[in-house]
Amino acid sequence: MKIKHLSSANETGQLKQETRRNFIKKYGKLAIVTPVAVTTLMAPKTSKAMNSDTGPGDII
């Protein structure tokens, strides 16, 4: 009975490893590209956020 239980646990561990590998294969490229894309979109030159600098003559 113990041998059967251990082989079942080993199969479960292998299944988990295979699932992780498949996930990394599928979404690994996204994990590399996403930070670059977000940084590019948030760059001050391309950001659509309002400028907080008040110049002379601006009413606060």
C-alpha positions in Angstrom: 0.0 0.0 0.0 2.8 2.5 0.8 4.4 1.9 -2.6 1.2 2.7 -4.4 0.8 5.8 -2.3 4.3 7.0 -3.1 4.0 6.5 -6.8 0.7 8.5 -6.8 2.4 11.3 -4.9 5.3 11.2 -7.4 2.8 11.4 -10.4 1.1 14.4 -8.7 4.5 16.1 -8.3 5.4 15.5 -12.0 2.0 16.8 -13.1 2.5 20.0 -11.1 6.0 20.4 -12.7 4.6 19.9 -16.1 1.8 22.4 -15.5 4.4 25.0 -14.4 6.5 24.4 -17.4 3.5 24.8 -19.7 2.5 28.0 -18.0 6.0 29.5 -18.4 6.1 28.5 -22.0 2.8 30.2 -22.7 3.2 33.3 -20.6 6.9 33.8 -20.2 7.2 36.2 -23.1 4.4 38.3 -21.7 6.3 38.6 -18.4 9.3 39.9 -20.3 7.4 42.4 -22.5 4.9 43.8 -20.0 7.4 45.9 -17.8 8.9 47.5 -20.9 5.5 48.4 -22.3 4.3 49.9 -19.0 7.4 51.9 -18.6 7.1 53.2 -22.2 3.5 54.2 -21.7 4.3 56.0 -18.4 7.2 58.0 -19.8 6.6 61.7 -19.2 7.0 62.6 -22.9 4.2 60.3 -23.9 2.0 60.5 -20.9 -1.4 62.2 -21.3 -1.3 63.4 -17.6 -1.7 67.1 -17.1 1.4 69.1 -16.3 1.5 70.2 -12.7 3.9 73.0 -13.3 2.4 76.5 -12.9 4.0 79.3 -14.8 3.9 83.0 -14.2 0.5 84.5 -14.3 -1.4 81.2 -13.6 -4.2 81.5 -11.1 -3.9 78.9 -8.4 
